[in-house]
């Protein structure tokens, strides 16, 4: 549908139709923005947790292998939580990563 056709359709349905549609569009845009912000915050927290865990592991065990770094980078929230708890008492990187 072209913009001209849309304008004509809106005109046919009275003056309130434009406002109802504009309000709906504004609401959808706002909801989309909120969803994006929420997702961004979640991703940011996850990335921060990964970096903190890698920092703690480097402090405790020295340089990490590329495989160990990749394993942390690919970890989901549940795995990150487990790794983070283990790093306090583990005696090796393998013990932190559970393998």
N, C-alpha and C positions, 0 to 999 in steps of 0.2 A: 504494500500500500504506500503510495507516495504521500508526501507531506500535504499536498493539495487535497488529496482524497481524505486524508485524516481530518484536515480542517473543515471540509465540507460535511463530513459525518458528524463532527462535533457540533457544528452549527445547526444541523438538523435535529439534534437532541437537546437543544436549549442551552441557555447560558450557564446553567449549573454543571453541565457535563464537563466542560473544560476544567472547572475548579476541582471536581471530583477526581478527574484523571490526574491533574497536576498534584493534588494531595497524595494520591496513590503512588505516583512516581517518586515524589519526595520521600515518602515513607519507605519505599523499596530501596532507594539510594541510601538512606540512613541505616536501614537494616544491613545492607551490604557492607557499608563502611564499618559498622560495629562488628560484624563477623570477621572482616579483614583485620581489624585491630586486635580482636581476641586471638585470632590465629597467630598473628605476629608476636603478641606477647608470649603465647605458649611456646612458639618456636624459639624466641629469644631466651626464655628461661631454660629450655632444654639445652641450647647451645652453651649457655653459661655454666650449667651443671657439668657438661662434658669437659669444658675447659678447666673448671675447678678440679675435677677428678684427675685429668691428665697432669695438672700442676702438682697435685698431692702425690700422685704416683711417681713423678719425676723427682720430687724432693726426697721421697722415701727410698726409691729403688734406683735412681739414676736414669740414664737415657733409656727410652722405650723403643722397642722395635716398631717398624712400620706396621706390622701385623697387629700388634697390641694397640697402637694408635687407631688403626682402622676399626678394630673391634669396638673401641669406645665410641668412635665417631658414628658407627652404625647402630649403636645400642638404643633401645626404646626407653621410655621413662622407668618402667619396672626394672629393667636390667641396670640402668644407671643407679637406681636406689640401692639395689643389692651390692653393686660394685662399691658404691660410696660407703656403705656400712662395713664392708669387708676390708677396705683399705686401712682402717684403723688398727686391725689386729693381724692382718696378713703378713707372712714373712717372704712373699714373692709376688711378682706380677701375676703369675699363673694362679696363685691363690685368690687374688683379687678378682680375676676374670673367671674364676670357677673352672679352670681347666688346666 
